[in-house]
């Protein structure tokens, strides 16, 4: 079972989204508690939380939905389409290409959106089977 999660830095201190990025690569974007990231994870929650604490630091990571591994890619793609404006806003503000970091949306609104999309997604899956 896979995880769709949200991550949000704790506090307004600006920090890198990837402080472990190799020095030879382009400088990563910065984030703070005005940013939210969604994503998928195919392992357990503690691995996910540890990863974000290494990459970002003090961060709130929450599982929003559990989804079968064979459906997670399709659902994540759907979320990228839904959140495209917020992703673009983060990219414009940070002048960096990112795929799932967002600006202009609250954690609660992102969570609500994911949950309602997941309900629609499950109905669609059930209707097609």
N, C-alpha and C positions, 0 to 999 in steps of 0.2 A: 504494500500500500504506500503510495506517495503522499507528499504533503504539499499543499499550496499554503504559503506563508506570507506574512507581512513583517518587515523589519523597519524600525524607526530609531535613529540615534536618540539618546537621552540627553536632554539639555541643549542649549543654543550654541554651545561651543562648536566652532567650525572645525571639521577634521576631514581627512581623506576617506574616500569610499574604499580605498585599497592601500593601506600603509605598507603592505608587503610587496607591492609591485616592483619588479626589477628596475634598477636605475636607468637601464638602456631603453626602457619603453616610455611612451608619452606620459606626462604627469596626469595622474587620475583626478577626477572631479572631487570637489569637496561637498560635504553635507552637514546638516544639523537636524534638530528636531522639527524643522519645517519641511523636511523631505521624508518620503515613505518609499520603500522598495517592496515589490511583490516578487514572488518567484516560486519555483518548484524545487522539491528536494526528494531524492529517492532513498534516503537513509533515515536514521533516527533523529529525533529532535535535538538531543544533546550534541550530536556532531554538527548540526546546523547552527546551534547557539554558539558553540565553541568557534566555529569558522568566522562568524560575524564579530565575535569579540576580538579575534586576532586581526581581522581586516579593518574594522571600524572603531572598535573600542566599546565603550559603554552603550549598549544597544538593546532595545526591547524587540524580541523576536517572538512572534506568536503564530501558532498553527491556526489557519482559518478553516480549511477543509482537508479531509483525507480523501484520496481519490485513487482508484486502481491504477497501477503503473502503466497499463496499456492505454489509458485515457488521458494521462497527465499532459502529454505534449500538445494534444489537440485543445485541451481546455486552456492551457497556458497561452497558446496562440490566440485564442478567443479573447483572453484578458488583455493581451497586448493591443488588440484592435479596439477594445473598449476604453483602455487607458491611454490611447495614443496621444491625445492632446496634453495630458499631464507629463508623459514621457518627453514629448517635444519641448515642453516648457522647461523641464530640468536640463535638457540638452542645450537649449538656448542660454539659460542662465549660467551653466557651467562651461559652455563652449567645448563640450566633450560629448562624444558619441557613447551613450549608455543604452541599455536595452530595457531595464525595468525600474530604474530610479525615477521618482516622480516629484513634481512640484505642483503647488496649487490644489492639493487635495489633502484632507485630514485622514488620519489613521482610521477613524470611525467610518468616514464616508467610503474609503477604500474597502474596508471590511464588509460594510453593507452591500456594496456593489458586487464584491466577489461572492458573497452568500446568495444574493438574488440571481446572479448569473449561473451559479452552480445549481440552483433549483431549476432554472430554465433548461440548463444543460442535461440534468438528470431526466427531465420530462421528455426532452428530445431523444435521448438514448433509449428510454423505455418505449417511446412511440415507434422507433425504428426497429425494435427487436420483436 
